[in-house]
Amino acid sequence: MLELANAEAVAEAIDRLADRIAAAVGSAERWALVGIRDGGSPLADALASRLVGRTRAAPRRGDVDITLYRDDLYTGLEKPVLGETDLPFEVSGCGIVLVDDVLFTGRTVRAAMDELCDYGRPSFIRLAVLVDRGHRELPIAPDFCGMTVATELGDRVRVDWARGDVRIEAAAKAAS
């Protein structure tokens, strides 16, 4: 595995994301941070704590589990494990900053947007990601991005929240 970013670089990227989000979406009363389980939730938590100092109030927080919204749910995957969707606020009329750790094909984000819209009609949805690794299959792009990295299609980008780092597992090793 190749280390893409150590804990210090990840912390700096999260700070930049928080700065950009605060500048773009304004008062925390108008919007909420929604993490995509599992990788987006810890990033949304980190952003929420940093945004308090930038917006003078903690943004509302929620999480979505996209398992039932995946477009590959019935294509031979192992038995899906359902997580919990927790949106403790009214989605209709609320701005949403959707948060994920790694943006790849765009299919996870599409599923999360579909789920959010089943809960109501947000006034806007913006996307914040820690890592954009390319190889999009859908026309989805981040509004806020911590880092962009060129990868091979078969590579795996892993964010280790316990260590605080980001690593790339090369395609040849990912296949074995």
trRosetta pair geometry for C-beta under 8 A, 3 or more apart (Angstrom, degrees):
i j d omega theta_ij theta_ji phi_ij phi_ji
1 158 7.6 -44 -143 39 134 125
1 167 4.5 23 169 171 120 130
1 168 6.8 158 -161 76 71 40
1 169 5.1 -38 -104 -89 88 71
1 170 7.9 -163 -106 -4 39 75
1 173 7.6 -124 -64 94 62 156
2 167 6.4 151 76 -161 41 76
2 168 4.8 -18 62 60 99 94
2 169 8.0 177 21 -80 73 26
2 170 7.0 71 -6 -46 111 93
3 6 6.4 32 168 -69 131 72
3 165 6.0 -40 -144 175 102 133
3 166 7.5 106 -165 80 60 53
3 167 5.4 -45 -103 -102 49 84
4 131 7.5 57 114 -116 154 136
4 147 7.5 150 149 118 117 148
4 149 5.9 -28 -147 -99 137 156
4 157 7.2 1 -10 -140 155 97
4 165 7.8 143 54 170 70 85
4 166 4.4 -53 66 104 111 99
4 167 6.1 176 4 -107 87 22
4 168 5.4 87 -50 -22 112 97
5 9 3.8 -128 -161 97 96 126
5 10 5.1 126 125 -57 120 76
5 13 6.9 0 -170 -15 162 137
5 147 6.5 173 -52 -1 144 168
5 165 6.2 -179 93 -156 61 67
5 166 4.4 32 42 37 97 107
6 9 5.3 93 50 13 64 102
6 10 7.1 -123 104 -5 32 93
6 164 7.6 33 162 107 53 94
6 165 5.3 -31 -135 -109 36 108
7 10 5.7 -56 -146 37 31 112
7 11 6.3 34 155 -20 65 105
7 163 6.7 -124 -69 148 105 63
7 164 3.3 48 -118 105 95 126
7 165 5.7 -61 -55 -62 62 77
8 11 5.8 -53 -148 35 30 112
8 12 6.5 30 153 -17 63 105
9 12 5.6 -52 -148 37 33 112
9 13 6.4 36 152 -21 65 105
9 147 7.9 37 155 -61 107 147
9 166 8.0 -91 94 24 112 105
10 13 5.6 -53 -149 35 32 112
10 14 6.4 33 152 -19 65 104
10 130 7.2 11 -147 -163 88 128
10 146 7.7 35 -146 161 54 147
10 159 7.7 127 -128 -146 134 99
10 164 5.4 -173 61 169 142 77
10 165 6.3 -148 -27 -108 135 32
10 166 6.2 146 -85 -19 111 98
11 14 5.7 -53 -149 36 32 111
11 15 6.5 35 151 -20 64 104
11 164 7.1 4 -45 -175 92 124
12 15 5.6 -51 -150 34 34 114
12 16 6.5 35 152 -18 65 103
13 16 5.7 -51 -150 35 33 112
13 17 6.4 37 150 -20 64 104
13 130 6.2 82 125 -154 131 80
13 146 3.3 69 171 -173 112 112
13 147 5.4 -54 -118 -29 140 99
14 17 5.5 -50 -148 35 34 115
14 18 6.4 37 152 -20 65 103
14 43 7.2 -150 -112 -148 108 79
14 46 5.1 -51 -157 134 147 127
14 47 6.5 -133 -166 -77 94 69
14 50 6.4 156 141 -16 98 157
14 130 7.2 -17 -77 -111 78 101
14 146 6.5 -3 -64 -110 43 135
15 18 5.7 -53 -149 35 32 112
15 19 6.5 34 152 -20 64 103
15 50 6.2 -147 -107 -152 57 148
16 19 5.6 -52 -149 34 33 113
16 20 6.3 29 155 -16 66 108
16 146 6.3 130 69 -126 110 67
17 20 5.9 -59 -148 39 30 108
17 21 6.1 28 156 -19 66 109
17 47 6.2 -71 111 -106 117 112
17 128 5.7 98 -166 -166 118 119
17 130 7.3 -61 -51 -97 152 58
17 144 5.3 99 -144 155 81 119
17 145 7.7 -127 -97 100 97 6
17 146 5.1 -39 -50 -75 116 90
18 21 5.8 -55 -142 38 29 110
18 22 6.2 28 159 -18 64 109
18 47 5.5 180 -85 -145 88 73
18 50 3.9 -85 -92 114 163 124
18 51 5.3 -145 -150 -69 101 70
18 54 5.9 157 153 0 100 151
19 22 6.1 -60 -149 37 25 109
19 23 6.3 19 157 -15 63 111
19 54 6.8 -154 -102 -119 47 150
20 23 5.9 -59 -146 39 28 109
20 24 6.1 16 161 -13 65 116
20 144 4.8 157 102 -126 129 109
21 24 6.0 -68 -143 42 26 104
21 25 5.9 -21 179 18 67 115
21 47 6.8 49 21 -169 160 123
21 51 6.6 -54 92 -100 124 119
21 97 5.9 47 -143 -134 122 159
21 126 7.8 155 -125 105 85 140
21 128 6.2 -9 -78 -85 120 142
21 144 5.6 -7 -66 -83 83 166
22 25 7.3 -73 -123 50 16 80
22 26 7.8 86 -177 -82 48 14
22 51 5.9 174 -72 -136 103 84
22 54 3.8 -77 -96 139 163 128
22 55 5.3 -144 -128 -58 101 91
24 126 7.2 141 119 -140 134 167
24 143 7.2 167 146 154 166 119
24 144 7.3 -148 21 -67 149 113
25 30 7.0 -161 164 84 90 113
25 31 5.2 -36 166 12 132 160
25 95 6.1 176 -156 128 119 149
25 97 6.4 -95 -36 -61 165 119
25 126 6.7 -131 -71 16 124 152
26 30 6.3 22 87 35 103 139
26 31 8.0 113 66 3 73 120
26 55 7.7 103 153 -128 31 106
27 30 5.3 87 80 -3 89 105
27 55 6.6 129 -141 -166 32 103
27 57 7.7 29 -170 39 72 122
28 31 6.9 -90 -148 57 40 78
28 51 6.7 125 -92 144 123 119
28 55 4.2 105 -38 138 107 140
28 56 7.5 -158 10 64 118 62
28 57 4.3 -154 59 82 132 97
28 58 6.6 161 165 101 158 18
28 59 4.3 -127 -150 -84 106 68
28 60 7.6 150 167 -7 91 65
29 57 6.8 30 -50 79 78 153
30 94 7.5 157 165 -147 43 59
30 95 5.4 30 136 15 86 120
30 123 7.7 -69 176 58 92 147
31 59 6.4 -29 96 -144 79 118
31 60 7.7 -158 118 38 38 95
31 94 6.4 127 -123 175 38 77
31 95 3.4 -46 -99 80 98 104
31 96 6.7 -165 -159 -64 89 18
31 97 6.0 65 157 -17 128 93
31 124 7.7 -39 -106 62 116 98
32 59 5.8 151 -130 164 40 98
32 60 3.7 -46 -112 79 104 101
32 61 6.7 -168 -171 -72 94 18
32 62 5.8 39 149 5 133 105
32 89 5.7 174 -72 56 152 149
32 94 5.6 14 1 162 108 130
32 95 7.3 157 17 84 60 59
32 96 6.0 -20 64 -112 84 62
32 97 7.2 -156 95 28 37 76
33 44 4.6 156 148 -157 117 100
33 47 5.9 171 -129 91 152 121
33 48 5.5 -136 40 -72 151 94
33 51 7.6 173 -44 9 135 156
33 59 5.0 91 -12 105 97 133
33 60 7.2 177 27 86 65 51
33 61 5.4 -16 69 -110 95 68
33 62 7.4 169 91 31 51 64
33 97 5.2 -30 -106 71 62 103
33 99 5.8 17 -172 -18 93 132
34 44 6.9 -86 117 -119 9 151
34 61 7.6 148 -89 -165 42 46
34 62 4.5 -17 -110 76 85 95
34 63 6.6 164 -164 -93 67 23
34 64 5.9 36 168 -13 114 101
34 87 7.0 2 -116 -106 119 95
34 96 5.4 -15 8 -160 125 105
34 97 7.1 157 22 76 72 48
34 98 5.4 -28 72 -108 100 59
34 99 6.6 168 80 17 43 85
34 112 7.6 156 120 178 118 119
34 116 6.9 107 110 -96 169 121
35 40 3.9 170 -166 121 74 88
35 41 3.7 127 126 -91 147 45
35 42 7.5 122 -147 14 151 31
35 43 6.5 150 -121 61 110 79
35 44 3.3 -120 -63 2 105 139
35 45 7.3 -9 -51 -24 150 73
35 61 7.5 9 -5 -167 101 92
35 62 7.5 -170 24 97 68 46
35 63 4.7 -22 66 -110 91 83
35 64 7.6 -176 88 24 45 66
35 99 4.8 -40 -101 74 61 108
35 100 7.6 129 -159 -82 61 46
36 39 7.1 -1 88 63 88 75
36 40 3.7 74 44 19 69 145
36 41 7.4 -120 72 -39 29 70
36 63 7.6 151 -99 -159 11 72
36 64 5.9 -28 -112 67 59 92
36 66 6.3 -2 -154 -19 102 120
36 98 6.8 44 -41 -179 101 93
36 99 6.7 -161 4 84 77 52
36 100 4.5 -7 39 -89 125 95
36 108 6.2 98 166 157 155 110
36 109 7.5 -94 -59 -93 157 54
36 112 4.9 -70 -99 -87 115 143
37 40 6.9 -75 -50 50 19 91
37 41 5.4 25 -100 -34 62 122
37 63 5.5 69 -53 173 95 115
37 64 6.8 -142 1 89 89 39
37 65 4.6 -19 42 -94 134 74
37 66 7.5 -177 51 5 82 75
37 83 4.7 -131 115 107 159 160
37 84 7.7 112 -52 57 160 56
38 41 6.2 -56 -163 19 38 115
38 83 7.3 -176 -70 -81 84 161
39 42 7.1 -61 -165 33 38 98
39 43 7.0 26 150 -8 68 114
39 100 6.1 52 92 -168 102 69
39 101 3.4 -87 157 10 116 126
39 102 6.5 -25 135 11 160 84
39 159 5.9 103 -151 52 114 122
39 161 8.0 180 -138 -40 64 117
40 43 5.5 -65 -153 45 43 112
40 44 5.8 46 152 -25 77 106
40 63 7.7 155 93 -134 98 85
40 98 7.7 -23 -167 168 153 67
40 99 4.5 144 -171 110 103 73
40 100 3.9 -54 -78 -103 116 45
40 101 5.8 -135 -72 -21 51 70
41 44 5.7 -53 -144 35 30 111
41 45 6.5 34 155 -20 63 103
41 63 5.1 17 -102 -116 107 126
41 99 7.9 129 -74 93 23 112
42 45 5.5 -49 -149 33 36 115
42 46 6.4 36 153 -18 66 103
42 101 7.6 24 59 -73 95 117
42 161 4.4 -9 136 -122 168 153
43 46 5.7 -53 -148 37 34 111
43 47 6.2 33 153 -18 66 107
43 99 5.2 -160 97 163 108 118
43 100 7.2 61 48 152 144 9
43 101 5.4 172 -30 -84 135 73
43 128 7.7 -167 138 115 123 104
43 130 5.5 -126 -116 -42 140 115
43 159 7.8 3 -59 141 112 162
44 47 5.6 -54 -144 39 31 111
44 48 6.2 39 154 -26 65 104
44 61 6.3 130 146 -143 116 101
44 63 7.2 -179 55 -88 154 83
44 99 4.2 151 -73 66 92 151
45 48 5.7 -52 -148 30 29 114
45 49 6.8 24 156 -15 62 103
45 61 7.4 55 -92 -142 59 147
46 49 6.1 -57 -153 35 31 107
46 50 6.5 20 154 -10 64 110
47 50 5.8 -64 -148 44 33 106
47 51 5.8 34 156 -26 70 111
47 99 6.5 -148 18 -113 147 150
47 128 7.0 77 -97 121 162 154
48 51 5.8 -56 -141 34 27 112
48 52 7.2 46 156 -38 58 90
48 58 6.0 42 179 -161 95 93
48 59 5.7 -121 -123 52 83 92
48 61 5.5 -13 -89 -78 151 121
49 52 6.2 -34 -163 2 33 115
50 53 6.8 -59 -175 34 44 103
50 54 6.9 23 142 -5 71 117
51 54 5.3 -71 -148 48 47 107
51 55 5.2 4 167 9 88 116
51 58 7.1 103 88 -135 97 47
51 59 5.5 -4 104 -8 148 109
52 55 7.0 -71 -125 51 17 83
52 56 7.6 25 180 -150 51 5
52 57 7.0 -84 -135 133 65 10
52 58 5.0 -10 -93 -80 98 72
55 59 6.8 47 66 -53 157 89
58 61 7.8 -42 155 -27 105 103
59 97 7.6 -13 171 32 161 122
60 88 7.3 -146 -171 79 108 84
60 89 4.8 28 175 -37 155 154
60 94 7.6 -50 56 -161 142 141
61 88 7.9 20 77 41 61 106
62 85 8.0 23 170 178 102 70
62 86 5.7 -159 -153 103 72 67
62 87 4.1 41 -152 -112 146 57
62 88 6.3 -174 -93 20 94 67
62 89 6.6 -115 -51 26 124 98
63 84 7.3 59 91 96 116 79
63 85 6.7 -152 102 -141 68 43
63 86 5.0 31 46 46 89 93
63 87 7.8 -139 47 -64 38 62
64 85 4.9 14 -132 -127 55 98
64 87 7.2 24 -74 -57 83 106
64 112 5.2 126 85 -140 141 87
64 115 5.1 136 -166 101 133 140
64 116 6.5 -75 -73 -62 153 80
65 68 8.0 61 112 9 89 84
65 82 6.5 96 132 -172 144 62
65 83 3.5 -174 -112 74 141 96
65 84 5.9 112 -16 58 134 19
65 85 5.1 -118 24 -59 82 74
66 69 4.7 -77 -165 56 75 110
66 70 6.1 100 133 -56 93 77
66 108 6.2 137 65 -157 162 70
66 111 4.0 89 -170 122 127 121
66 112 5.2 -68 -79 -70 127 68
66 115 5.9 -131 -109 -20 72 142
67 70 6.3 -36 -162 -10 30 112
67 73 7.2 96 166 -111 61 112
67 80 4.9 133 -173 175 116 128
67 81 7.1 -130 -110 78 149 43
67 82 5.2 -146 64 -109 155 60
67 83 6.5 139 -20 18 123 80
68 73 6.8 43 -140 -107 33 154
68 80 7.7 143 -71 123 56 158
68 82 7.1 23 -40 -113 98 105
68 115 8.0 108 70 -95 89 113
69 73 8.0 140 68 -47 14 130
69 111 3.8 136 114 -166 107 92
69 112 7.3 150 88 -60 148 29
69 114 5.1 166 -158 80 129 121
69 115 4.9 -100 -44 -54 156 100
70 73 4.5 130 75 -57 97 85
70 77 8.0 9 110 -4 149 160
70 80 7.7 -177 29 -109 135 139
70 107 7.4 57 -145 148 72 110
70 108 7.9 -13 -106 -102 87 59
70 111 5.5 -4 -83 -105 45 153
71 107 6.1 -103 28 -159 113 117
71 110 7.6 -1 -23 94 120 127
71 111 7.0 -137 -20 -74 78 105
72 75 4.6 -67 -161 31 73 126
72 77 6.2 97 131 -38 95 123
72 107 7.6 40 -9 159 106 151
73 77 6.8 -76 -152 32 29 132
73 80 6.3 -20 -147 -51 89 145
74 77 8.0 -72 -81 25 10 94
77 80 6.5 49 106 -66 125 83
85 115 6.7 -142 -114 170 146 133
87 91 5.9 -1 166 -60 143 106
87 116 7.9 140 -96 -123 149 70
87 119 5.6 34 67 -167 163 164
89 94 6.1 91 127 -82 118 166
90 93 6.7 9 119 49 112 101
90 94 6.1 147 93 -26 69 120
90 120 6.5 89 175 -62 68 173
91 94 5.7 -103 -152 42 28 114
91 96 7.2 8 -149 -63 86 124
91 116 6.2 180 -156 -172 139 78
91 119 4.2 89 5 113 154 105
91 120 3.4 154 82 47 98 118
91 121 7.5 124 120 34 92 23
91 122 5.7 -64 173 -70 83 80
92 120 3.4 -112 -46 -175 76 123
92 121 5.0 40 -123 44 80 69
92 122 7.3 -114 -112 -72 25 33
93 120 7.6 -57 9 155 64 130
93 121 7.4 52 -38 84 50 79
93 122 7.6 -78 39 -143 13 33
93 123 5.5 30 -163 -48 34 103
94 120 7.7 60 26 97 96 137
94 122 5.8 -58 77 -130 65 78
94 123 6.4 -163 82 7 11 97
95 122 6.4 89 -126 178 24 102
95 123 5.0 -53 -69 67 69 103
95 124 4.6 2 -129 50 90 92
95 125 7.8 -179 -166 -75 60 32
95 126 7.4 17 175 1 103 102
96 116 6.1 27 -107 -155 178 149
96 122 4.5 -52 -5 -137 111 154
96 124 7.0 -158 35 94 65 54
96 125 4.7 -10 71 -110 107 72
96 126 7.2 179 95 28 56 63
97 125 8.0 153 -94 -160 23 50
97 126 5.0 -22 -113 70 70 100
97 127 7.8 161 -164 -92 59 12
97 128 5.5 25 173 -7 103 119
97 144 7.6 6 -157 21 114 134
98 109 6.8 112 124 -142 140 88
98 112 5.8 128 -156 125 133 135
98 113 7.1 -56 -67 -73 165 77
98 116 7.3 -93 -86 -46 120 150
98 125 5.7 21 -16 -170 116 99
98 126 7.0 180 22 82 76 41
98 127 5.2 -27 70 -105 100 64
98 128 7.1 168 81 25 46 71
99 127 8.0 157 -84 -159 31 52
99 128 4.9 -18 -105 72 76 101
99 129 7.4 159 -157 -84 51 44
100 103 6.3 110 85 -70 121 72
100 108 6.4 116 -124 113 157 128
100 109 6.6 -108 -5 -78 147 88
100 112 7.6 -153 -58 -19 119 160
100 127 7.5 -19 19 -163 100 95
100 128 7.8 155 27 87 55 55
100 129 5.3 -15 72 -107 80 90
100 130 7.9 -115 109 12 49 81
101 129 6.9 49 135 -157 11 77
101 130 5.0 -18 -155 28 55 121
101 131 6.7 12 153 26 65 95
101 159 4.4 -123 -179 21 135 150
102 129 6.7 80 -131 -170 11 116
102 130 6.9 -42 -67 64 52 93
102 131 4.7 -16 -111 71 74 106
102 132 8.0 157 -161 -90 54 23
102 133 6.1 9 -169 -7 101 118
102 157 4.9 158 -129 91 144 119
102 159 6.4 -170 -40 -18 101 110
103 106 7.0 31 -172 -82 93 59
103 109 6.8 15 -126 -38 96 130
103 127 7.5 78 -90 157 136 129
103 129 4.3 -50 -26 -110 108 171
103 131 7.0 -167 24 97 70 55
103 132 4.7 -14 59 -114 115 69
103 133 6.8 174 78 22 59 71
103 136 8.0 -5 151 -87 99 94
103 140 7.5 -141 -161 114 119 107
103 142 5.7 -142 -24 -49 162 112
103 145 7.7 -73 19 -113 135 105
104 108 7.5 65 42 9 93 116
104 133 5.6 -8 -100 61 71 112
104 134 7.8 -2 -141 74 49 34
104 135 6.0 -17 -174 74 72 107
104 136 7.8 163 141 -88 35 50
104 157 7.5 -179 -78 31 107 116
105 108 7.6 106 61 -1 86 81
105 135 6.3 -47 -83 116 63 89
105 136 6.1 116 -157 -141 35 37
105 137 4.1 1 -167 12 99 108
105 138 6.7 69 148 8 75 88
106 109 5.4 -58 -161 43 57 113
106 110 6.0 63 142 -27 80 102
106 136 4.9 47 -24 -147 120 90
106 137 5.9 -152 41 53 101 67
106 138 3.6 -138 100 56 131 99
106 139 7.4 131 -180 44 170 15
106 140 3.5 147 -144 39 119 122
107 110 5.5 -49 -145 34 35 115
107 111 6.4 37 155 -19 65 103
107 137 6.4 3 -44 63 99 121
107 138 6.3 132 -69 -6 57 129
108 111 5.8 -55 -152 36 31 112
108 112 6.4 30 151 -19 65 106
109 112 5.6 -53 -147 36 34 112
109 113 6.4 34 154 -19 66 104
109 127 6.1 11 -141 -118 135 136
109 138 7.8 -157 66 77 102 131
109 140 5.0 154 82 174 138 156
110 113 5.9 -55 -149 36 30 109
110 114 6.5 33 152 -20 64 104
110 138 5.6 -21 -50 116 133 174
110 140 6.5 -125 -55 -53 85 144
111 114 5.6 -52 -150 34 32 114
111 115 6.5 31 153 -17 64 105
112 115 5.7 -54 -149 37 33 111
112 116 6.3 36 153 -21 66 104
113 116 5.6 -49 -145 35 33 114
113 117 6.4 30 157 -17 64 107
113 125 6.0 108 -118 146 100 171
114 117 6.0 -62 -152 38 28 108
114 118 6.8 34 149 -25 62 103
115 118 5.6 -52 -156 26 36 115
115 119 7.2 27 150 -13 64 103
116 119 5.9 -65 -163 36 38 108
116 120 7.7 -58 164 55 66 68
116 122 6.2 -11 153 -24 122 125
116 125 6.7 120 95 -98 159 133
117 120 7.5 -110 -148 74 33 30
117 121 6.8 35 -139 -99 76 53
117 122 7.5 -87 -87 5 65 91
122 125 5.4 88 85 -58 146 85
126 143 4.2 -62 -166 38 95 157
126 144 6.9 55 151 -4 113 101
127 140 7.1 85 -34 177 169 99
127 141 7.5 160 61 104 135 37
127 142 4.7 -115 107 -126 105 58
127 143 5.2 128 50 8 64 86
127 144 7.2 -167 101 34 49 72
128 142 6.6 82 -121 -161 21 107
128 143 6.7 -50 -67 66 61 87
128 144 4.0 -11 -111 70 84 115
128 145 7.7 -165 -152 -70 51 37
129 132 5.7 104 89 -64 134 77
129 142 4.6 -101 19 -98 107 141
129 144 7.4 156 24 90 53 66
129 145 5.6 -2 65 -115 88 72
129 146 6.9 -117 110 13 53 88
130 145 8.0 62 157 -161 7 54
130 146 4.4 -17 -151 31 49 139
130 147 6.9 0 159 28 61 88
130 159 6.2 72 80 -96 150 147
130 166 7.2 -171 134 -80 122 136
131 145 7.9 61 -137 -165 11 89
131 146 6.6 -43 -59 67 47 103
131 147 5.5 -18 -107 72 68 91
131 148 7.6 138 -161 -101 56 26
131 149 6.1 -18 -161 13 104 113
131 157 5.7 -146 118 156 150 146
131 159 6.9 -172 2 -63 126 112
131 166 6.0 144 -61 -148 140 149
132 142 5.6 -124 -75 5 124 131
132 145 4.9 -26 -17 -140 121 133
132 147 7.4 -165 26 97 72 43
132 148 4.7 -23 67 -109 102 78
132 149 7.5 155 78 23 52 63
133 148 7.8 172 -81 -158 28 55
133 149 5.5 -20 -110 70 72 90
133 150 7.9 116 -160 -134 62 10
133 151 4.6 1 -173 8 107 132
133 155 7.5 -138 -177 87 137 117
133 157 5.0 -156 -69 -19 148 149
134 148 7.6 75 -44 -168 90 93
134 149 7.9 -122 -1 84 99 51
134 150 6.5 17 4 -122 145 51
134 151 6.4 178 48 37 104 85
135 151 7.1 -63 -17 74 122 100
135 153 5.5 137 -119 -113 141 73
136 139 7.2 87 149 -97 134 27
136 140 6.4 -169 -145 52 123 74
136 141 7.7 -36 -86 -76 158 69
142 145 4.3 111 92 -66 142 96
145 148 6.1 36 147 -58 139 88
147 166 7.6 -177 60 50 141 164
149 157 7.0 139 69 -107 136 136
149 168 7.2 -146 146 -69 147 131
151 155 4.2 -122 -175 57 111 141
151 157 6.4 -95 -78 -51 155 110
151 168 6.4 -159 -112 -138 109 128
152 155 4.7 112 56 -25 78 103
152 170 7.2 44 35 -155 128 68
152 171 4.7 -72 98 -32 131 129
153 171 7.1 49 69 -100 59 134
154 171 3.1 79 85 -135 110 107
154 172 7.9 90 104 -40 133 35
154 174 5.6 176 153 69 88 130
154 175 6.3 -7 178 -52 136 102
155 168 5.5 -10 -178 -171 126 100
155 169 6.5 155 -165 77 68 54
155 170 5.9 -44 -110 -133 90 31
155 171 5.1 -63 -60 -55 57 76
155 174 6.3 158 -137 -19 27 147
156 168 7.2 152 79 -158 48 51
156 169 4.3 -3 57 53 100 108
156 174 4.7 148 -11 -112 107 130
157 166 6.7 0 -177 -176 93 101
157 167 7.5 167 -154 87 50 41
157 168 5.6 -23 -101 -102 68 73
157 169 7.9 -155 -71 20 23 73
158 166 7.1 164 86 -155 48 54
158 167 5.1 -15 62 63 97 88
158 168 7.7 171 19 -88 75 24
158 169 6.5 46 -9 -14 116 106
159 165 7.8 -169 -149 100 52 36
159 166 5.2 -22 -101 -103 69 82
160 163 4.2 18 113 36 122 106
160 164 7.1 -35 94 17 79 21
160 165 5.5 5 51 58 105 75
160 166 7.6 -175 17 -86 73 31
160 167 6.8 25 -11 5 112 108
161 164 6.9 33 -162 -81 33 46
169 173 5.5 -111 179 89 90 114
169 174 4.9 117 117 -72 108 92
170 173 5.1 79 64 19 82 101
170 174 6.7 -149 96 -13 36 93
171 174 5.4 -55 -137 35 30 114
171 175 6.4 31 163 -23 64 104
172 175 6.3 -57 -156 29 26 109
172 176 7.2 15 153 -14 59 108
173 176 6.0 -61 -152 35 38 107
